[in-house]
Structure formats: structure tokens, C-alpha cells
Amino acid sequence: MPVTIQGKTVGNIGFGLMGLTWRPTKLSDDEIFSVIKAALAAGCNYLNGGEFYGLLDYNSLTILNKYYERYPEDVDKILLNVKGCIGENFSVNCLPDGVRASVENSVCLIGGKGRIDQFEPARKDPKVEIETTIEAFNEHVKAGNIGGVALSEVSAQTIRRAAKVGNITAVEVELSLWNTEPLENGVAQACAELDIPIIAYSPLGKGMLTGQVKSFHDIPEGDFRRMLPRFQPDVFATNLRLVSEVEKLAERKGCTAAQIAINWILAVSRRPGMPTIVPIPGASTVERVKENAVEVELTEDDMAEIERLLKEFAPVGDRYHKHGMAMLDS
């Protein structure tokens, strides 16, 4: 059943824009537009992008600017969440000046044809109190530059502190069979108590849970996953065991491993005491968009089996390299 966020009805499954522009090989505008069209047609109208997802003239916001120019009728169909406040070498700047620069640049990039419903700092700035950051964002909400404030990769404590000084419209975290931390570290509990929806990014384990990546050498040159510990050759075979088990369940269910992974998140969201959780799988083809949008019923027996698999075949290695892990708010 679709959910309502900020007064807009969105599908149970959203769509991540990162892979359309942050990639080794560039897609054409027509290829990108067909994928976004397919996502909206499938009901995946909660879009998630980033100011820094690609180049200055080729990122989530610039492609949406072009998309809205061609399809202005789709502006009102979309609930758009955007990440920013990331500078050179992925440094974080959540001081008021940094917030202003990122918001104003993002508004400029998307142009007057679109709007940013939610804006979030991609990471908490360790040098800035979260209250200071949220108060800075509040000014841009009041000015009408953005529709609301969201958070990304933050702790339960940070969520609670932020909620005291602003209306937090969403919290984005990595959540999947590949990473269940938000269900265990208090983040999901805090969001449920505060009635804040969770955006689950990388619901397919950065592609691992699709079953399409069978070895380290399947990852293209220049792909950021080649730097991540969980994809390294010395642990790849070990981490592939979970994928193999999920594929077996998918075969019995008559669906794909990706559909199991996405619908596990939806099933978790429906449990008592859980917040609304919207997975945002990305895709670069229409076929993959359609596959990811399929909702599959997982029974209690299915969920129990998945819980067993998670305990027996837990992934090995950190989910980011050293610099990436240091940027997380824990």
C-alpha cells in the first residue's frame, strides 16, 4: 500500500538516481530519461539524488533539469530527496555557509522547472553540532528553497537531537540483507518513535544481491566498488555465499534474488514498531527498473529462513574503505 510523505503519495519502492550519472561510462540523455520514465510508470516516484553524483554539469540535478524541460507534466509526480554539503575529496561542510552554498547551488542546478522536496547533508559534519546544521537548513525551508530537511548516515542520538530543533522529513541509511545495522543500533527505533520515514539506500548490497556480480573481476574498471572491503578478492567468495542462498529462496518463490532483497525491506517495514522504510534501488535500464518494482509477498516462514541465512552467512569486511568509515556518524 503506498505511503504518504510530506503530503505526497509515494510508492512502497523508490528509485535511486546515483547510478545514472556516477558511473565509469556515460549514458545518453535519452537512456536516462527512459529509465526515469519507467520508474514513474512503475510507481517508484520517490527519487533520491545527489548534488555530487557525477560532474558539475552532469549529475542528478542537471539531468532532472533536462528531464523536466522535456516532461514538465512529471514535476508534480515526484518527491525528490537530494544529498549535498560534500566538497573536494569528499570533505563535509555543514556550517551555515556550507549549507547555504550547497542548497543554493542545488536549486540553481535543477533550475526553475523542478523543486527539491527534501535536502540532506550526505554525512554529519564532525566539526559542527547537528543543531547548528539543522537550524541553518530551517532557514532555507522558511525561504522556500527546499521543502524539508532530511539526514543521512546518522546515529539514533543524532536523529533525536536534530528532531528537537527541526522537522526531520526522512533519514537515509544503508539497509539491506548486506547491512542490517540500522535495525540493531537504535536508528530504526528512533525513527519509529519520531514518525520519521527511512530511505534505505543500496538495498541490493551495491549490486551484490542481484546475483549479477560473481567475482571481483566482474566489477568494471573505475567502479568505486573495487575499493570496498567487502568486494575484495580475499573475501569475495565468502560473501557470495549469502547471495547463493538468497538465489535458492528466489527460485522457490518464482522471483529474482533482487526482488527478495527489496521485498525483505518492505516486510521489515510492516512489522510492529518499525517506521515506514522505502528502499531506493537504482538501475540503468528499463528492464531492471521493472524487475526492482515488483512486490513479492514474503511469508513468516520466508522471513524466518532469511533471518537464519543472515546469522549463518553474515558479510565479511567493512562496507566502506577507511575514509568512508571515518565519515560515518556512530
C-alpha positions as a printed Julia matrix, in Angstrom:
330×3 Matrix{Float64}:
  0.0     0.0     0.0
  1.5     3.37   -0.99
  2.56    5.73    1.78
  2.23    9.48    2.27
  5.35   11.57    2.9
  5.16   15.35    3.11
  1.61   15.21    1.82
  2.57   13.31   -1.34
  1.64    9.72   -2.1
  4.71    7.67   -2.98
  5.16    4.04   -3.9
  6.48    1.48   -1.46
  9.64    1.3    -3.57
 11.55    4.4    -4.63
 14.34    4.96   -7.12
 18.0     5.91   -6.61
 19.48    8.21   -9.25
 23.16    7.8    -8.37
 23.95    5.08  -10.92
 22.64    7.17  -13.8
 25.45    9.74  -13.55
 28.08    8.38  -11.12
 29.45    5.67  -13.39
 32.53    4.83  -15.48
 30.68    5.16  -18.81
 28.28    7.99  -19.56
 24.65    7.35  -20.5
 22.85    9.48  -23.05
 20.03   11.79  -22.0
 17.54    9.58  -23.81
 18.75    6.48  -21.95
 18.47    8.28  -18.62
 15.06    9.73  -19.43
 13.66    6.32  -20.39
 14.79    4.89  -17.04
 13.22    7.72  -15.04
 10.01    7.38  -17.08
  9.93    3.65  -16.35
 10.41    4.28  -12.62
  7.48    6.69  -12.52
  5.32    4.33  -14.59
  6.06    1.57  -12.04
  5.01    3.82   -9.15
  8.58    4.42   -7.94
  8.17    8.19   -7.64
 10.28    8.8    -4.5
 13.54    9.78   -6.2
 16.87   10.12   -4.44
 19.78   12.01   -5.94
 22.87   14.0    -5.06
 24.44   17.33   -5.87
 27.77   15.47   -6.15
 26.54   12.39   -8.03
 28.69   12.95  -11.09
 30.27   16.02  -12.66
 29.33   19.66  -12.19
 27.39   19.63  -15.47
 26.25   16.01  -15.33
 24.67   14.95  -12.04
 21.28   14.11  -10.55
 20.13   17.72  -10.61
 21.31   18.62  -14.09
 19.67   15.56  -15.63
 16.41   16.3   -13.8
 16.61   19.86  -15.1
 16.72   18.46  -18.65
 14.11   15.82  -17.86
 11.62   18.39  -16.57
 12.22   20.54  -19.63
 11.12   17.63  -21.81
  8.43   16.26  -19.45
  7.08   19.18  -17.37
  3.98   17.13  -16.59
  6.09   14.85  -14.36
  7.22   17.53  -11.9
  4.24   17.04   -9.59
  4.55   13.24   -9.7
  7.94   13.19   -8.0
  9.03   13.5    -4.37
 12.7    14.41   -4.65
 15.35   13.91   -1.97
 18.8    15.4    -2.6
 22.1    14.95   -0.77
 24.69   17.71   -0.59
 27.21   19.51    1.64
 30.07   17.48    0.19
 33.15   19.29   -1.11
 36.5    18.37   -2.61
 37.92   14.96   -1.67
 34.51   14.18   -0.14
 35.02   16.6     2.71
 31.88   17.53    4.64
 30.86   21.15    5.27
 27.73   21.59    7.36
 28.5    25.05    8.7
 25.77   27.58    7.83
 27.88   28.91    4.94
 28.42   25.4     3.63
 24.73   24.6     3.9
 23.81   27.79    2.07
 26.3    27.19   -0.73
 25.14   23.61   -1.27
 21.42   24.41   -1.19
 21.75   27.44   -3.47
 23.9    25.53   -5.94
 21.46   22.61   -5.99
 18.48   24.9    -6.55
 20.41   26.54   -9.39
 21.33   23.2   -10.97
 17.78   21.85  -11.01
 16.52   25.17  -12.32
 13.12   26.75  -12.02
 11.4    23.75  -13.57
 11.82   21.39  -10.6
 11.88   21.51   -6.83
 13.78   19.84   -4.02
 11.33   18.35   -1.53
 13.97   17.1     0.9
 17.59   18.14    1.28
 20.07   16.32    3.45
 23.74   16.64    4.29
 25.25   13.44    2.92
 27.14   12.96    6.16
 27.14   14.61    9.59
 29.94   17.12    9.9
 32.01   16.04   12.94
 33.19   19.64   13.38
 29.65   21.06   13.64
 26.91   20.41   16.18
 23.88   18.89   14.48
 21.66   21.6    15.97
 23.67   24.26   14.13
 23.3    22.39   10.85
 19.56   21.84   11.21
 18.94   25.45   12.17
 20.81   26.51    9.02
 18.62   24.24    6.91
 15.49   25.55    8.63
 16.23   28.98    7.17
 16.18   27.55    3.66
 12.91   25.76    4.34
 11.4    29.05    5.52
 12.74   30.78    2.41
 11.11   28.16    0.19
 14.38   26.93   -1.33
 13.74   23.37   -0.15
 10.66   21.59    1.13
 12.17   19.92    4.16
 15.27   18.66    5.94
 16.48   15.07    5.98
 19.5    13.29    7.42
 21.9    10.66    6.09
 24.03    8.03    7.84
 23.46    9.34   11.34
 23.15    7.71   14.74
 19.99    7.41   16.8
 21.34   10.03   19.17
 21.88   12.49   16.31
 18.37   11.85   14.98
 16.86   12.64   18.38
 18.93   15.8    18.78
 18.08   17.0    15.29
 14.36   16.37   15.76
 14.33   18.76   18.72
 15.27   21.73   16.53
 13.67   20.88   13.19
 11.11   18.76   11.38
 13.12   15.84   10.03
 11.34   14.53    6.94
 13.46   11.4     6.37
 16.59    9.56    7.45
 18.64    7.84    4.77
 20.76    4.84    5.77
 22.25    1.83    4.08
 19.88   -1.04    4.82
 19.77   -4.42    3.14
 20.46   -8.1     3.65
 24.04   -6.92    3.16
 23.81   -4.44    6.06
 21.23   -4.72    8.84
 22.88   -2.28   11.29
 20.02    0.29   11.35
 17.75   -2.41   12.77
 20.2    -3.13   15.57
 21.79    0.22   16.53
 18.64    2.13   17.51
 18.19    4.09   14.26
 15.02    2.28   13.19
 13.64    2.53   16.73
 14.3     6.28   16.9
 12.66    6.84   13.5
  9.63    4.82   14.52
  9.21    6.76   17.75
  9.56   10.1    15.95
  7.46    9.05   12.94
 10.32    9.65   10.51
 10.46    7.51    7.35
 13.67    5.7     6.48
 15.14    5.79    2.99
 17.0     2.51    2.51
 19.85    3.06    0.08
 21.84    0.24   -1.52
 19.02   -2.25   -0.84
 20.75   -4.61   -3.28
 24.08   -4.51   -1.48
 25.65   -2.26   -4.13
 24.65   -4.81   -6.74
 25.96   -7.89   -4.93
 22.48   -9.16   -4.03
 21.35   -9.13   -7.67
 23.49  -12.19   -8.3
 24.92  -10.49  -11.39
 28.37   -9.97   -9.85
 30.06  -13.33   -9.42
 33.66  -12.26   -8.89
 35.8    -9.2    -8.24
 36.69   -9.2   -11.94
 33.03   -8.7   -12.88
 33.27   -5.18  -11.44
 34.19   -2.71  -14.2
 37.44   -0.75  -14.07
 36.85    2.61  -12.42
 33.85    1.34  -10.45
 34.02    2.54   -6.81
 33.14   -0.95   -5.55
 36.67   -2.06   -6.41
 37.82   -0.03   -3.38
 35.33   -1.51   -0.91
 36.48   -4.19    1.57
 33.5    -6.5     1.05
 34.24   -6.81   -2.67
 37.93   -7.64   -2.36
 39.14  -10.96   -3.86
 40.17  -12.43   -0.5
 36.6   -12.25    0.9
 34.52  -12.23   -2.26
 33.79  -15.96   -2.33
 32.84  -15.91    1.35
 30.44  -13.02    0.84
 28.95  -14.67   -2.23
 27.56  -17.46   -0.03
 24.7   -15.27    1.22
 23.83  -14.34   -2.35
 23.75  -18.01   -3.36
 21.35  -18.82   -0.54
 19.08  -15.89   -1.42
 19.06  -17.09   -5.04
 17.85  -20.52   -3.87
 14.95  -18.9    -1.99
 14.15  -16.74   -5.01
 13.99  -19.78   -7.25
 11.5   -21.45   -4.91
  9.44  -18.24   -4.81
  9.5   -17.82   -8.58
 11.19  -14.42   -8.46
 14.69  -12.94   -8.58
 17.25  -12.52   -5.81
 16.94   -8.75   -6.21
 13.2    -8.95   -5.61
 13.75  -11.0    -2.45
 16.23   -8.4    -1.16
 13.95   -5.43   -1.84
 10.83   -7.08   -0.51
 12.6    -8.2     2.66
 12.94   -4.49    3.47
  9.23   -3.94    2.82
  8.37   -6.89    5.05
 10.57   -5.49    7.84
  8.84   -2.11    7.48
  5.45   -3.74    8.06
  6.48   -5.28   11.37
  5.06   -3.74   14.56
  7.26   -0.99   15.96
  9.0    -0.31   12.66
  8.97    3.01   10.8
  8.0     3.37    7.16
 11.0     2.16    5.16
 11.27    2.91    1.44
 14.01    1.04   -0.43
 15.54    3.01   -3.31
 17.19    0.57   -5.71
 18.99    2.13   -8.62
 19.03    0.91  -12.22
 20.38    2.0   -15.57
 17.99    0.04  -17.8
 14.22   -0.04  -18.13
 14.21   -3.81  -17.67
 15.97   -3.57  -14.33
 13.64   -0.82  -13.15
 10.65   -3.04  -13.87
 12.24   -6.0   -12.07
 13.03   -3.95   -8.97
  9.49   -2.54   -8.78
  7.8    -5.93   -8.39
  6.36   -6.56   -4.93
  6.6   -10.15   -3.72
  4.87  -11.47   -0.61
  7.28  -12.97    1.88
  5.65  -15.27    4.41
  6.67  -15.6     8.05
  8.45  -18.82    7.08
 10.33  -16.96    4.36
 11.35  -14.26    6.8
 12.45  -16.83    9.36
 14.61  -18.52    6.74
 16.15  -15.18    5.78
 16.94  -14.44    9.43
 18.72  -17.79    9.64
 20.71  -17.01    6.5
 21.75  -13.62    7.87
 23.15  -15.24   11.0
 24.9   -18.06    9.16
 26.27  -16.1     6.2
 26.93  -12.61    7.57
 29.06  -10.49    5.18
 32.76  -10.16    5.97
 34.52   -6.79    5.87
 33.58   -3.15    6.38
 31.04   -1.65    3.99
 33.33    1.29    3.13
 37.05    1.88    2.88
 38.87    3.57    5.77
 37.98    7.13    4.74
 34.34    6.22    4.16
 34.04    4.51    7.52
 35.56    7.53    9.25
 32.81    9.72    7.77
 30.0     7.71    9.4
 28.26    9.05   12.5
 28.32    6.3    15.08
